[in-house]
Amino acid sequence: RRVMVVFIVLDRAAGSAGSAGPPDSDAADADKNSIMNTQHVSFVKGVNGRMEMRVERYLDTFPFNYYVVLRDIAGLPAVLAEALRQYFSLVGNT
């Protein structure tokens, strides 16, 4: 089957559109809450048999192969057009 699923993440926390002034504490808090900065903690057995804590970025272990992090909803048409272009490029090469 020639199906490509693209997961679109709307990350409005990162880089709020329309903020023309200097960054303030609200903007810093919003950036801290962005999916780009979210971390995932897991415990794994180390070489010595003890449990060790491992901290990874959430997007490094994201369960979807193809995803787009969209910060501004106005960019959605361009992102969808680019995803379709890449899909047809992949399909044409196989």
PDB file with one MODEL, atoms N, CA, C and O in Angstrom:
MODEL        1
ATOM      1  N   ARG A   1       0.832  -1.187   0.000  1.00  0.00           N
ATOM      2  CA  ARG A   1       0.000   0.000   0.000  1.00  0.00           C
ATOM      3  C   ARG A   1       0.866   1.235   0.000  1.00  0.00           C
ATOM      4  O   ARG A   1       1.922   1.277   0.631  1.00  0.00           O
ATOM      5  N   ARG A   2       0.413   2.218  -0.703  1.00  0.00           N
ATOM      6  CA  ARG A   2       1.125   3.500  -0.768  1.00  0.00           C
ATOM      7  C   ARG A   2       0.403   4.528   0.097  1.00  0.00           C
ATOM      8  O   ARG A   2      -0.316   5.396  -0.398  1.00  0.00           O
ATOM      9  N   VAL A   3       0.615   4.400   1.388  1.00  0.00           N
ATOM     10  CA  VAL A   3      -0.025   5.303   2.350  1.00  0.00           C
ATOM     11  C   VAL A   3       1.060   5.885   3.236  1.00  0.00           C
ATOM     12  O   VAL A   3       1.900   5.157   3.764  1.00  0.00           O
ATOM     13  N   MET A   4       1.039   7.191   3.395  1.00  0.00           N
ATOM     14  CA  MET A   4       1.972   7.854   4.299  1.00  0.00           C
ATOM     15  C   MET A   4       1.149   8.665   5.296  1.00  0.00           C
ATOM     16  O   MET A   4       0.383   9.550   4.911  1.00  0.00           O
ATOM     17  N   VAL A   5       1.314   8.355   6.572  1.00  0.00           N
ATOM     18  CA  VAL A   5       0.606   9.063   7.624  1.00  0.00           C
ATOM     19  C   VAL A   5       1.547  10.117   8.186  1.00  0.00           C
ATOM     20  O   VAL A   5       2.666   9.809   8.596  1.00  0.00           O
ATOM     21  N   VAL A   6       1.083  11.367   8.201  1.00  0.00           N
ATOM     22  CA  VAL A   6       1.868  12.472   8.754  1.00  0.00           C
ATOM     23  C   VAL A   6       1.140  12.986   9.983  1.00  0.00           C
ATOM     24  O   VAL A   6      -0.017  13.399   9.906  1.00  0.00           O
ATOM     25  N   PHE A   7       1.819  12.956  11.102  1.00  0.00           N
ATOM     26  CA  PHE A   7       1.267  13.437  12.362  1.00  0.00           C
ATOM     27  C   PHE A   7       1.619  14.912  12.487  1.00  0.00           C
ATOM     28  O   PHE A   7       2.795  15.272  12.446  1.00  0.00           O
ATOM     29  N   ILE A   8       0.617  15.765  12.638  1.00  0.00           N
ATOM     30  CA  ILE A   8       0.847  17.206  12.742  1.00  0.00           C
ATOM     31  C   ILE A   8       0.641  17.630  14.192  1.00  0.00           C
ATOM     32  O   ILE A   8      -0.435  17.444  14.759  1.00  0.00           O
ATOM     33  N   VAL A   9       1.680  18.199  14.778  1.00  0.00           N
ATOM     34  CA  VAL A   9       1.648  18.673  16.157  1.00  0.00           C
ATOM     35  C   VAL A   9       1.565  20.190  16.122  1.00  0.00           C
ATOM     36  O   VAL A   9       2.467  20.849  15.605  1.00  0.00           O
ATOM     37  N   LEU A  10       0.503  20.742  16.661  1.00  0.00           N
ATOM     38  CA  LEU A  10       0.373  22.192  16.761  1.00  0.00           C
ATOM     39  C   LEU A  10       0.975  22.618  18.088  1.00  0.00           C
ATOM     40  O   LEU A  10       0.394  22.382  19.147  1.00  0.00           O
ATOM     41  N   ASP A  11       2.141  23.246  18.028  1.00  0.00           N
ATOM     42  CA  ASP A  11       2.896  23.629  19.219  1.00  0.00           C
ATOM     43  C   ASP A  11       2.835  25.138  19.377  1.00  0.00           C
ATOM     44  O   ASP A  11       3.784  25.849  19.045  1.00  0.00           O
ATOM     45  N   ARG A  12       1.724  25.610  19.879  1.00  0.00           N
ATOM     46  CA  ARG A  12       1.550  27.055  20.035  1.00  0.00           C
ATOM     47  C   ARG A  12       2.364  27.599  21.197  1.00  0.00           C
ATOM     48  O   ARG A  12       2.551  28.811  21.303  1.00  0.00           O
ATOM     49  N   ALA A  13       2.850  26.730  22.064  1.00  0.00           N
ATOM     50  CA  ALA A  13       3.628  27.192  23.215  1.00  0.00           C
ATOM     51  C   ALA A  13       4.955  27.792  22.778  1.00  0.00           C
ATOM     52  O   ALA A  13       5.456  28.723  23.410  1.00  0.00           O
ATOM     53  N   ALA A  14       5.526  27.265  21.701  1.00  0.00           N
ATOM     54  CA  ALA A  14       6.833  27.737  21.241  1.00  0.00           C
ATOM     55  C   ALA A  14       6.660  28.904  20.300  1.00  0.00           C
ATOM     56  O   ALA A  14       5.932  28.815  19.312  1.00  0.00           O
ATOM     57  N   GLY A  15       7.326  29.995  20.605  1.00  0.00           N
ATOM     58  CA  GLY A  15       7.337  31.148  19.705  1.00  0.00           C
ATOM     59  C   GLY A  15       5.964  31.691  19.392  1.00  0.00           C
ATOM     60  O   GLY A  15       5.504  31.570  18.256  1.00  0.00           O
ATOM     61  N   SER A  16       5.301  32.278  20.349  1.00  0.00           N
ATOM     62  CA  SER A  16       3.967  32.824  20.128  1.00  0.00           C
ATOM     63  C   SER A  16       3.986  33.869  19.033  1.00  0.00           C
ATOM     64  O   SER A  16       4.797  34.795  19.054  1.00  0.00           O
ATOM     65  N   ALA A  17       3.076  33.712  18.067  1.00  0.00           N
ATOM     66  CA  ALA A  17       3.005  34.659  16.952  1.00  0.00           C
ATOM     67  C   ALA A  17       2.434  35.985  17.438  1.00  0.00           C
ATOM     68  O   ALA A  17       1.527  36.012  18.270  1.00  0.00           O
ATOM     69  N   GLY A  18       2.959  37.060  16.926  1.00  0.00           N
ATOM     70  CA  GLY A  18       2.435  38.379  17.235  1.00  0.00           C
ATOM     71  C   GLY A  18       3.109  39.051  18.414  1.00  0.00           C
ATOM     72  O   GLY A  18       2.721  40.165  18.768  1.00  0.00           O
ATOM     73  N   SER A  19       4.089  38.438  19.034  1.00  0.00           N
ATOM     74  CA  SER A  19       4.776  39.092  20.141  1.00  0.00           C
ATOM     75  C   SER A  19       5.938  39.896  19.579  1.00  0.00           C
ATOM     76  O   SER A  19       6.970  39.337  19.208  1.00  0.00           O
ATOM     77  N   ALA A  20       5.765  41.214  19.519  1.00  0.00           N
ATOM     78  CA  ALA A  20       6.773  42.079  18.895  1.00  0.00           C
ATOM     79  C   ALA A  20       7.761  42.627  19.914  1.00  0.00           C
ATOM     80  O   ALA A  20       8.830  43.108  19.541  1.00  0.00           O
ATOM     81  N   GLY A  21       7.422  42.562  21.175  1.00  0.00           N
ATOM     82  CA  GLY A  21       8.292  43.132  22.189  1.00  0.00           C
ATOM     83  C   GLY A  21       9.361  42.158  22.638  1.00  0.00           C
ATOM     84  O   GLY A  21       9.460  41.040  22.134  1.00  0.00           O
ATOM     85  N   PRO A  22      10.171  42.609  23.610  1.00  0.00           N
ATOM     86  CA  PRO A  22      11.213  41.719  24.134  1.00  0.00           C
ATOM     87  C   PRO A  22      10.589  40.546  24.879  1.00  0.00           C
ATOM     88  O   PRO A  22       9.478  40.658  25.398  1.00  0.00           O
ATOM     89  N   PRO A  23      11.298  39.424  24.933  1.00  0.00           N
ATOM     90  CA  PRO A  23      10.744  38.268  25.634  1.00  0.00           C
ATOM     91  C   PRO A  23      10.566  38.568  27.111  1.00  0.00           C
ATOM     92  O   PRO A  23      11.436  39.160  27.749  1.00  0.00           O
ATOM     93  N   ASP A  24       9.440  38.155  27.639  1.00  0.00           N
ATOM     94  CA  ASP A  24       9.188  38.338  29.059  1.00  0.00           C
ATOM     95  C   ASP A  24       9.058  36.973  29.714  1.00  0.00           C
ATOM     96  O   ASP A  24       9.300  35.949  29.076  1.00  0.00           O
ATOM     97  N   SER A  25       8.679  36.954  30.973  1.00  0.00           N
ATOM     98  CA  SER A  25       8.612  35.683  31.700  1.00  0.00           C
ATOM     99  C   SER A  25       7.523  34.780  31.125  1.00  0.00           C
ATOM    100  O   SER A  25       7.676  33.559  31.145  1.00  0.00           O
ATOM    101  N   ASP A  26       6.417  35.350  30.609  1.00  0.00           N
ATOM    102  CA  ASP A  26       5.362  34.533  30.013  1.00  0.00           C
ATOM    103  C   ASP A  26       5.872  33.816  28.768  1.00  0.00           C
ATOM    104  O   ASP A  26       5.563  32.642  28.563  1.00  0.00           O
ATOM    105  N   ALA A  27       6.646  34.505  27.937  1.00  0.00           N
ATOM    106  CA  ALA A  27       7.195  33.898  26.730  1.00  0.00           C
ATOM    107  C   ALA A  27       8.205  32.814  27.096  1.00  0.00           C
ATOM    108  O   ALA A  27       8.260  31.773  26.442  1.00  0.00           O
ATOM    109  N   ALA A  28       8.994  33.048  28.125  1.00  0.00           N
ATOM    110  CA  ALA A  28       9.958  32.045  28.563  1.00  0.00           C
ATOM    111  C   ALA A  28       9.247  30.809  29.096  1.00  0.00           C
ATOM    112  O   ALA A  28       9.683  29.687  28.843  1.00  0.00           O
ATOM    113  N   ASP A  29       8.149  31.006  29.836  1.00  0.00           N
ATOM    114  CA  ASP A  29       7.371  29.871  30.332  1.00  0.00           C
ATOM    115  C   ASP A  29       6.743  29.096  29.179  1.00  0.00           C
ATOM    116  O   ASP A  29       6.708  27.866  29.205  1.00  0.00           O
ATOM    117  N   ALA A  30       6.246  29.811  28.165  1.00  0.00           N
ATOM    118  CA  ALA A  30       5.635  29.153  27.019  1.00  0.00           C
ATOM    119  C   ALA A  30       6.656  28.321  26.266  1.00  0.00           C
ATOM    120  O   ALA A  30       6.350  27.212  25.829  1.00  0.00           O
ATOM    121  N   ASP A  31       7.869  28.841  26.108  1.00  0.00           N
ATOM    122  CA  ASP A  31       8.921  28.095  25.412  1.00  0.00           C
ATOM    123  C   ASP A  31       9.320  26.859  26.224  1.00  0.00           C
ATOM    124  O   ASP A  31       9.639  25.815  25.655  1.00  0.00           O
ATOM    125  N   LYS A  32       9.301  26.982  27.536  1.00  0.00           N
ATOM    126  CA  LYS A  32       9.632  25.846  28.397  1.00  0.00           C
ATOM    127  C   LYS A  32       8.597  24.730  28.244  1.00  0.00           C
ATOM    128  O   LYS A  32       8.934  23.556  28.395  1.00  0.00           O
ATOM    129  N   ASN A  33       7.351  25.079  27.949  1.00  0.00           N
ATOM    130  CA  ASN A  33       6.276  24.108  27.804  1.00  0.00           C
ATOM    131  C   ASN A  33       6.139  23.576  26.376  1.00  0.00           C
ATOM    132  O   ASN A  33       5.218  22.809  26.095  1.00  0.00           O
ATOM    133  N   SER A  34       7.018  23.960  25.491  1.00  0.00           N
ATOM    134  CA  SER A  34       6.969  23.509  24.109  1.00  0.00           C
ATOM    135  C   SER A  34       7.281  22.020  24.015  1.00  0.00           C
ATOM    136  O   SER A  34       8.052  21.493  24.816  1.00  0.00           O
ATOM    137  N   ILE A  35       6.688  21.350  23.046  1.00  0.00           N
ATOM    138  CA  ILE A  35       6.983  19.934  22.819  1.00  0.00           C
ATOM    139  C   ILE A  35       8.434  19.737  22.398  1.00  0.00           C
ATOM    140  O   ILE A  35       8.994  18.655  22.572  1.00  0.00           O
ATOM    141  N   MET A  36       9.040  20.784  21.845  1.00  0.00           N
ATOM    142  CA  MET A  36      10.437  20.694  21.432  1.00  0.00           C
ATOM    143  C   MET A  36      11.374  20.569  22.644  1.00  0.00           C
ATOM    144  O   MET A  36      12.491  20.067  22.515  1.00  0.00           O
ATOM    145  N   ASN A  37      10.923  21.021  23.810  1.00  0.00           N
ATOM    146  CA  ASN A  37      11.738  20.972  25.021  1.00  0.00           C
ATOM    147  C   ASN A  37      11.268  19.917  26.021  1.00  0.00           C
ATOM    148  O   ASN A  37      11.853  19.786  27.096  1.00  0.00           O
ATOM    149  N   THR A  38      10.230  19.170  25.683  1.00  0.00           N
ATOM    150  CA  THR A  38       9.698  18.156  26.579  1.00  0.00           C
ATOM    151  C   THR A  38      10.651  16.972  26.641  1.00  0.00           C
ATOM    152  O   THR A  38      11.194  16.540  25.625  1.00  0.00           O
ATOM    153  N   GLN A  39      10.844  16.456  27.848  1.00  0.00           N
ATOM    154  CA  GLN A  39      11.741  15.322  28.028  1.00  0.00           C
ATOM    155  C   GLN A  39      10.987  14.122  28.569  1.00  0.00           C
ATOM    156  O   GLN A  39       9.949  14.260  29.216  1.00  0.00           O
ATOM    157  N   HIS A  40      11.521  12.952  28.296  1.00  0.00           N
ATOM    158  CA  HIS A  40      10.935  11.683  28.703  1.00  0.00           C
ATOM    159  C   HIS A  40      11.950  10.975  29.604  1.00  0.00           C
ATOM    160  O   HIS A  40      13.122  10.852  29.247  1.00  0.00           O
ATOM    161  N   VAL A  41      11.503  10.517  30.755  1.00  0.00           N
ATOM    162  CA  VAL A  41      12.388   9.842  31.702  1.00  0.00           C
ATOM    163  C   VAL A  41      12.030   8.363  31.722  1.00  0.00           C
ATOM    164  O   VAL A  41      10.858   7.999  31.815  1.00  0.00           O
ATOM    165  N   SER A  42      13.050   7.514  31.634  1.00  0.00           N
ATOM    166  CA  SER A  42      12.834   6.070  31.738  1.00  0.00           C
ATOM    167  C   SER A  42      13.941   5.473  32.591  1.00  0.00           C
ATOM    168  O   SER A  42      15.006   6.066  32.761  1.00  0.00           O
ATOM    169  N   PHE A  43      13.672   4.300  33.119  1.00  0.00           N
ATOM    170  CA  PHE A  43      14.647   3.583  33.928  1.00  0.00           C
ATOM    171  C   PHE A  43      15.030   2.310  33.188  1.00  0.00           C
ATOM    172  O   PHE A  43      14.171   1.530  32.778  1.00  0.00           O
ATOM    173  N   VAL A  44      16.327   2.115  33.024  1.00  0.00           N
ATOM    174  CA  VAL A  44      16.850   0.947  32.319  1.00  0.00           C
ATOM    175  C   VAL A  44      17.906   0.277  33.192  1.00  0.00           C
ATOM    176  O   VAL A  44      18.522   0.909  34.050  1.00  0.00           O
ATOM    177  N   LYS A  45      18.097  -1.014  32.951  1.00  0.00           N
ATOM    178  CA  LYS A  45      19.145  -1.731  33.675  1.00  0.00           C
ATOM    179  C   LYS A  45      20.493  -1.372  33.085  1.00  0.00           C
ATOM    180  O   LYS A  45      20.701  -1.462  31.875  1.00  0.00           O
ATOM    181  N   GLY A  46      21.398  -0.969  33.943  1.00  0.00           N
ATOM    182  CA  GLY A  46      22.741  -0.618  33.509  1.00  0.00           C
ATOM    183  C   GLY A  46      23.620  -1.852  33.365  1.00  0.00           C
ATOM    184  O   GLY A  46      23.173  -2.977  33.586  1.00  0.00           O
ATOM    185  N   VAL A  47      24.868  -1.627  32.994  1.00  0.00           N
ATOM    186  CA  VAL A  47      25.807  -2.730  32.796  1.00  0.00           C
ATOM    187  C   VAL A  47      26.102  -3.475  34.098  1.00  0.00           C
ATOM    188  O   VAL A  47      26.452  -4.655  34.084  1.00  0.00           O
ATOM    189  N   ASN A  48      25.959  -2.783  35.204  1.00  0.00           N
ATOM    190  CA  ASN A  48      26.222  -3.419  36.499  1.00  0.00           C
ATOM    191  C   ASN A  48      24.966  -4.054  37.095  1.00  0.00           C
ATOM    192  O   ASN A  48      25.004  -4.552  38.220  1.00  0.00           O
ATOM    193  N   GLY A  49      23.854  -4.043  36.353  1.00  0.00           N
ATOM    194  CA  GLY A  49      22.611  -4.648  36.836  1.00  0.00           C
ATOM    195  C   GLY A  49      21.736  -3.725  37.650  1.00  0.00           C
ATOM    196  O   GLY A  49      20.626  -4.102  38.026  1.00  0.00           O
ATOM    197  N   ARG A  50      22.208  -2.523  37.932  1.00  0.00           N
ATOM    198  CA  ARG A  50      21.420  -1.563  38.706  1.00  0.00           C
ATOM    199  C   ARG A  50      20.548  -0.745  37.762  1.00  0.00           C
ATOM    200  O   ARG A  50      20.884  -0.559  36.593  1.00  0.00           O
ATOM    201  N   MET A  51      19.440  -0.266  38.276  1.00  0.00           N
ATOM    202  CA  MET A  51      18.539   0.578  37.488  1.00  0.00           C
ATOM    203  C   MET A  51      19.137   1.977  37.380  1.00  0.00           C
ATOM    204  O   MET A  51      19.551   2.575  38.373  1.00  0.00           O
ATOM    205  N   GLU A  52      19.169   2.476  36.158  1.00  0.00           N
ATOM    206  CA  GLU A  52      19.696   3.816  35.912  1.00  0.00           C
ATOM    207  C   GLU A  52      18.627   4.651  35.232  1.00  0.00           C
ATOM    208  O   GLU A  52      17.849   4.159  34.415  1.00  0.00           O
ATOM    209  N   MET A  53      18.609   5.923  35.590  1.00  0.00           N
ATOM    210  CA  MET A  53      17.649   6.838  34.989  1.00  0.00           C
ATOM    211  C   MET A  53      18.217   7.383  33.680  1.00  0.00           C
ATOM    212  O   MET A  53      19.373   7.801  33.612  1.00  0.00           O
ATOM    213  N   ARG A  54      17.368   7.370  32.627  1.00  0.00           N
ATOM    214  CA  ARG A  54      17.777   7.922  31.342  1.00  0.00           C
ATOM    215  C   ARG A  54      16.770   9.003  30.950  1.00  0.00           C
ATOM    216  O   ARG A  54      15.561   8.775  30.964  1.00  0.00           O
ATOM    217  N   VAL A  55      17.288  10.183  30.602  1.00  0.00           N
ATOM    218  CA  VAL A  55      16.454  11.313  30.190  1.00  0.00           C
ATOM    219  C   VAL A  55      16.689  11.544  28.705  1.00  0.00           C
ATOM    220  O   VAL A  55      17.822  11.745  28.266  1.00  0.00           O
ATOM    221  N   GLU A  56      15.594  11.512  27.931  1.00  0.00           N
ATOM    222  CA  GLU A  56      15.671  11.716  26.482  1.00  0.00           C
ATOM    223  C   GLU A  56      14.652  12.769  26.077  1.00  0.00           C
ATOM    224  O   GLU A  56      13.648  12.983  26.757  1.00  0.00           O
ATOM    225  N   ARG A  57      14.931  13.418  24.960  1.00  0.00           N
ATOM    226  CA  ARG A  57      13.934  14.342  24.420  1.00  0.00           C
ATOM    227  C   ARG A  57      12.742  13.528  23.931  1.00  0.00           C
ATOM    228  O   ARG A  57      12.917  12.462  23.340  1.00  0.00           O
ATOM    229  N   TYR A  58      11.551  14.015  24.172  1.00  0.00           N
ATOM    230  CA  TYR A  58      10.341  13.289  23.804  1.00  0.00           C
ATOM    231  C   TYR A  58      10.280  13.013  22.300  1.00  0.00           C
ATOM    232  O   TYR A  58       9.890  11.922  21.886  1.00  0.00           O
ATOM    233  N   LEU A  59      10.660  13.986  21.491  1.00  0.00           N
ATOM    234  CA  LEU A  59      10.568  13.793  20.042  1.00  0.00           C
ATOM    235  C   LEU A  59      11.593  12.796  19.518  1.00  0.00           C
ATOM    236  O   LEU A  59      11.424  12.280  18.413  1.00  0.00           O
ATOM    237  N   ASP A  60      12.652  12.507  20.274  1.00  0.00           N
ATOM    238  CA  ASP A  60      13.612  11.485  19.850  1.00  0.00           C
ATOM    239  C   ASP A  60      13.011  10.092  19.917  1.00  0.00           C
ATOM    240  O   ASP A  60      13.460   9.189  19.212  1.00  0.00           O
ATOM    241  N   THR A  61      12.003   9.908  20.755  1.00  0.00           N
ATOM    242  CA  THR A  61      11.340   8.607  20.878  1.00  0.00           C
ATOM    243  C   THR A  61       9.883   8.679  20.431  1.00  0.00           C
ATOM    244  O   THR A  61       9.066   7.849  20.829  1.00  0.00           O
ATOM    245  N   PHE A  62       9.556   9.673  19.602  1.00  0.00           N
ATOM    246  CA  PHE A  62       8.177   9.862  19.137  1.00  0.00           C
ATOM    247  C   PHE A  62       7.747   8.644  18.330  1.00  0.00           C
ATOM    248  O   PHE A  62       8.506   8.179  17.480  1.00  0.00           O
ATOM    249  N   PRO A  63       6.552   8.114  18.572  1.00  0.00           N
ATOM    250  CA  PRO A  63       6.169   6.843  17.950  1.00  0.00           C
ATOM    251  C   PRO A  63       5.801   6.914  16.466  1.00  0.00           C
ATOM    252  O   PRO A  63       5.513   5.876  15.870  1.00  0.00           O
ATOM    253  N   PHE A  64       5.798   8.082  15.857  1.00  0.00           N
ATOM    254  CA  PHE A  64       5.449   8.204  14.445  1.00  0.00           C
ATOM    255  C   PHE A  64       6.705   8.487  13.629  1.00  0.00           C
ATOM    256  O   PHE A  64       7.557   9.275  14.039  1.00  0.00           O
ATOM    257  N   ASN A  65       6.814   7.839  12.471  1.00  0.00           N
ATOM    258  CA  ASN A  65       7.973   8.053  11.606  1.00  0.00           C
ATOM    259  C   ASN A  65       7.966   9.436  10.977  1.00  0.00           C
ATOM    260  O   ASN A  65       9.010  10.079  10.868  1.00  0.00           O
ATOM    261  N   TYR A  66       6.806   9.889  10.569  1.00  0.00           N
ATOM    262  CA  TYR A  66       6.681  11.175   9.886  1.00  0.00           C
ATOM    263  C   TYR A  66       5.817  12.101  10.723  1.00  0.00           C
ATOM    264  O   TYR A  66       4.646  11.818  10.973  1.00  0.00           O
ATOM    265  N   TYR A  67       6.402  13.203  11.149  1.00  0.00           N
ATOM    266  CA  TYR A  67       5.643  14.182  11.918  1.00  0.00           C
ATOM    267  C   TYR A  67       6.158  15.576  11.595  1.00  0.00           C
ATOM    268  O   TYR A  67       7.290  15.764  11.151  1.00  0.00           O
ATOM    269  N   VAL A  68       5.281  16.547  11.836  1.00  0.00           N
ATOM    270  CA  VAL A  68       5.601  17.957  11.605  1.00  0.00           C
ATOM    271  C   VAL A  68       5.220  18.716  12.866  1.00  0.00           C
ATOM    272  O   VAL A  68       4.113  18.555  13.380  1.00  0.00           O
ATOM    273  N   VAL A  69       6.126  19.538  13.362  1.00  0.00           N
ATOM    274  CA  VAL A  69       5.815  20.420  14.492  1.00  0.00           C
ATOM    275  C   VAL A  69       5.506  21.779  13.898  1.00  0.00           C
ATOM    276  O   VAL A  69       6.383  22.443  13.345  1.00  0.00           O
ATOM    277  N   LEU A  70       4.261  22.184  14.013  1.00  0.00           N
ATOM    278  CA  LEU A  70       3.776  23.426  13.421  1.00  0.00           C
ATOM    279  C   LEU A  70       3.541  24.442  14.525  1.00  0.00           C
ATOM    280  O   LEU A  70       2.749  24.207  15.438  1.00  0.00           O
ATOM    281  N   ARG A  71       4.225  25.562  14.438  1.00  0.00           N
ATOM    282  CA  ARG A  71       4.092  26.590  15.475  1.00  0.00           C
ATOM    283  C   ARG A  71       3.061  27.645  15.132  1.00  0.00           C
ATOM    284  O   ARG A  71       2.516  28.292  16.026  1.00  0.00           O
ATOM    285  N   ASP A  72       2.787  27.829  13.856  1.00  0.00           N
ATOM    286  CA  ASP A  72       1.830  28.845  13.431  1.00  0.00           C
ATOM    287  C   ASP A  72       0.826  28.188  12.496  1.00  0.00           C
ATOM    288  O   ASP A  72       1.209  27.663  11.451  1.00  0.00           O
ATOM    289  N   ILE A  73      -0.441  28.210  12.854  1.00  0.00           N
ATOM    290  CA  ILE A  73      -1.487  27.543  12.076  1.00  0.00           C
ATOM    291  C   ILE A  73      -1.589  28.121  10.665  1.00  0.00           C
ATOM    292  O   ILE A  73      -2.076  27.447   9.757  1.00  0.00           O
ATOM    293  N   ALA A  74      -1.140  29.353  10.472  1.00  0.00           N
ATOM    294  CA  ALA A  74      -1.185  29.960   9.141  1.00  0.00           C
ATOM    295  C   ALA A  74      -0.261  29.235   8.159  1.00  0.00           C
ATOM    296  O   ALA A  74      -0.443  29.340   6.946  1.00  0.00           O
ATOM    297  N   GLY A  75       0.717  28.509   8.671  1.00  0.00           N
ATOM    298  CA  GLY A  75       1.631  27.767   7.818  1.00  0.00           C
ATOM    299  C   GLY A  75       1.135  26.386   7.433  1.00  0.00           C
ATOM    300  O   GLY A  75       1.832  25.663   6.720  1.00  0.00           O
ATOM    301  N   LEU A  76      -0.056  25.998   7.889  1.00  0.00           N
ATOM    302  CA  LEU A  76      -0.580  24.661   7.612  1.00  0.00           C
ATOM    303  C   LEU A  76      -0.702  24.346   6.120  1.00  0.00           C
ATOM    304  O   LEU A  76      -0.284  23.263   5.710  1.00  0.00           O
ATOM    305  N   PRO A  77      -1.251  25.232   5.287  1.00  0.00           N
ATOM    306  CA  PRO A  77      -1.341  24.893   3.851  1.00  0.00           C
ATOM    307  C   PRO A  77       0.016  24.623   3.213  1.00  0.00           C
ATOM    308  O   PRO A  77       0.148  23.692   2.419  1.00  0.00           O
ATOM    309  N   ALA A  78       1.008  25.409   3.542  1.00  0.00           N
ATOM    310  CA  ALA A  78       2.342  25.200   2.974  1.00  0.00           C
ATOM    311  C   ALA A  78       2.946  23.892   3.465  1.00  0.00           C
ATOM    312  O   ALA A  78       3.609  23.192   2.700  1.00  0.00           O
ATOM    313  N   VAL A  79       2.726  23.555   4.729  1.00  0.00           N
ATOM    314  CA  VAL A  79       3.260  22.311   5.288  1.00  0.00           C
ATOM    315  C   VAL A  79       2.592  21.103   4.635  1.00  0.00           C
ATOM    316  O   VAL A  79       3.266  20.129   4.297  1.00  0.00           O
ATOM    317  N   LEU A  80       1.283  21.159   4.458  1.00  0.00           N
ATOM    318  CA  LEU A  80       0.579  20.058   3.798  1.00  0.00           C
ATOM    319  C   LEU A  80       1.016  19.915   2.347  1.00  0.00           C
ATOM    320  O   LEU A  80       1.171  18.796   1.858  1.00  0.00           O
ATOM    321  N   ALA A  81       1.218  21.025   1.653  1.00  0.00           N
ATOM    322  CA  ALA A  81       1.686  20.975   0.265  1.00  0.00           C
ATOM    323  C   ALA A  81       3.074  20.341   0.188  1.00  0.00           C
ATOM    324  O   ALA A  81       3.336  19.543  -0.711  1.00  0.00           O
ATOM    325  N   GLU A  82       3.954  20.683   1.110  1.00  0.00           N
ATOM    326  CA  GLU A  82       5.300  20.108   1.115  1.00  0.00           C
ATOM    327  C   GLU A  82       5.258  18.617   1.442  1.00  0.00           C
ATOM    328  O   GLU A  82       6.007  17.834   0.859  1.00  0.00           O
ATOM    329  N   ALA A  83       4.385  18.220   2.370  1.00  0.00           N
ATOM    330  CA  ALA A  83       4.251  16.798   2.701  1.00  0.00           C
ATOM    331  C   ALA A  83       3.755  16.008   1.489  1.00  0.00           C
ATOM    332  O   ALA A  83       4.241  14.909   1.221  1.00  0.00           O
ATOM    333  N   LEU A  84       2.795  16.561   0.762  1.00  0.00           N
ATOM    334  CA  LEU A  84       2.305  15.887  -0.454  1.00  0.00           C
ATOM    335  C   LEU A  84       3.393  15.818  -1.514  1.00  0.00           C
ATOM    336  O   LEU A  84       3.520  14.804  -2.201  1.00  0.00           O
ATOM    337  N   ARG A  85       4.169  16.865  -1.658  1.00  0.00           N
ATOM    338  CA  ARG A  85       5.255  16.861  -2.643  1.00  0.00           C
ATOM    339  C   ARG A  85       6.264  15.765  -2.312  1.00  0.00           C
ATOM    340  O   ARG A  85       6.709  15.037  -3.199  1.00  0.00           O
ATOM    341  N   GLN A  86       6.622  15.651  -1.034  1.00  0.00           N
ATOM    342  CA  GLN A  86       7.569  14.618  -0.626  1.00  0.00           C
ATOM    343  C   GLN A  86       6.979  13.220  -0.808  1.00  0.00           C
ATOM    344  O   GLN A  86       7.693  12.291  -1.186  1.00  0.00           O
ATOM    345  N   TYR A  87       5.682  13.067  -0.543  1.00  0.00           N
ATOM    346  CA  TYR A  87       5.027  11.773  -0.733  1.00  0.00           C
ATOM    347  C   TYR A  87       5.094  11.346  -2.198  1.00  0.00           C
ATOM    348  O   TYR A  87       5.463  10.212  -2.502  1.00  0.00           O
ATOM    349  N   PHE A  88       4.740  12.251  -3.096  1.00  0.00           N
ATOM    350  CA  PHE A  88       4.763  11.903  -4.517  1.00  0.00           C
ATOM    351  C   PHE A  88       6.191  11.661  -5.009  1.00  0.00           C
ATOM    352  O   PHE A  88       6.407  10.870  -5.927  1.00  0.00           O
ATOM    353  N   SER A  89       7.140  12.325  -4.414  1.00  0.00           N
ATOM    354  CA  SER A  89       8.539  12.075  -4.747  1.00  0.00           C
ATOM    355  C   SER A  89       8.960  10.668  -4.329  1.00  0.00           C
ATOM    356  O   SER A  89       9.646   9.971  -5.075  1.00  0.00           O
ATOM    357  N   LEU A  90       8.541  10.255  -3.122  1.00  0.00           N
ATOM    358  CA  LEU A  90       8.849   8.905  -2.645  1.00  0.00           C
ATOM    359  C   LEU A  90       8.159   7.843  -3.485  1.00  0.00           C
ATOM    360  O   LEU A  90       8.769   6.831  -3.832  1.00  0.00           O
ATOM    361  N   VAL A  91       6.897   8.064  -3.813  1.00  0.00           N
ATOM    362  CA  VAL A  91       6.133   7.104  -4.597  1.00  0.00           C
ATOM    363  C   VAL A  91       6.708   6.993  -6.011  1.00  0.00           C
ATOM    364  O   VAL A  91       6.752   5.904  -6.583  1.00  0.00           O
ATOM    365  N   GLY A  92       7.139   8.101  -6.562  1.00  0.00           N
ATOM    366  CA  GLY A  92       7.698   8.104  -7.920  1.00  0.00           C
ATOM    367  C   GLY A  92       9.025   7.388  -8.016  1.00  0.00           C
ATOM    368  O   GLY A  92       9.371   6.880  -9.082  1.00  0.00           O
ATOM    369  N   ASN A  93       9.788   7.334  -6.917  1.00  0.00           N
ATOM    370  CA  ASN A  93      11.097   6.686  -6.919  1.00  0.00           C
ATOM    371  C   ASN A  93      11.025   5.185  -6.707  1.00  0.00           C
ATOM    372  O   ASN A  93      12.025   4.492  -6.899  1.00  0.00           O
ATOM    373  N   THR A  94       9.868   4.663  -6.314  1.00  0.00           N
ATOM    374  CA  THR A  94       9.753   3.223  -6.048  1.00  0.00           C
ATOM    375  C   THR A  94       9.076   2.485  -7.185  1.00  0.00           C
ATOM    376  O   THR A  94       8.903   1.268  -7.115  1.00  0.00           O
TER     377      THR A  94
ENDMDL
END
